[in-house]
């Protein structure tokens, strides 16, 4: 009972911190029909600045990091992304009232990472004075790309199987699929996977993050980082949280067009996915001394769902999927639930590791 009270107390305290308070405030503004808005170019500019800040900080830290200390969390991040997609393929994508393609697109977004959610998690830990590895931002692409590629490849393989047709020959039924081997087992299209990787790296989110990483690793941006990016971080993030809160509320209306299963998935999946990330983070902690703050942020990344790089990637790779299903579930429910679950992961880290 004392443990439960401790976790609830930690969560309540963290919900009062600026980052989460602005998110809730944005949802309240939208619920009341407020006309408040941030122009789209300003919103995009804020996102790019935040990602450059995260990338620069990660690159500066990677320059001095132990490769083993970085490699194990990076592997954990990739495993988290793949595991989340496989779990979605076994649950949401198999439900009777859910299109398999829509389910896989949704699972892909939930396996990928929300840059804004990661930035929010970093801010919450900073506000609490909780230490974490500076290279944490470098884990973003590992989870993001692993999840998107896995989801798209599985969705395409399933679509190819449905197009398979029996070939009449010597009386033995065989299955052939265009561009694949026999027995109905589609060969992976290397060109398709290469296209996914290229499109993902060209997306604004990944491009800004990788650019920041590269500059942080191979240049000396400490002066501009400390004088410009670091002081602006929390102020810009508060505006972003307001926008995301309002957008999350408006996206809820899109969920009326799709099955109720998406509502249940959007409410529960972030917690389950976050616990997967938390568990893998604990393994990294045991193997390399990965910090409690790092474990929390890995859980936050796993709980998040892509809001920038994922949707355009899915639209290009899986045009058959319904954006109302995967974007509405991700932005309308997944993102706010993931951000608001940050205190839960902090409380768990305090219990199992000690913050």
Secondary structure, 3 states (H helix, E strand, C coil): CHHHHHHHHHHHHHHCCHHHHHHHHHHHHHHCCCCCCCCHHHHHHHHHHHHHHHHHHHHHHHHHCCHHHHHHHHHHHHHHHHHHHHHHHHCHHHCCCCCHHHHHHHHHHHHCCCHHHHHHHHHHHHHCCCCCCHHHHHHHHHHHHHHHHHHHHHHHHHHHHHHCEEECCCCCCEEECCCCCECCCCCCCHHHHHHHHHHHHHCHHHHHHHHHHHHHHHCCCHHHHHHHHHHHHHHHHHHHHHHHHHHHHHHHHHHHHCCHHHHHHHHHHHHHHHHHHHHHHHHHHHHHCCCHHHHHHHHHHHHCCCCCHHHHHHHHHCCCCCHHHHHHHHHHHHHHHHHHCHHHHHHHHHHHCCC
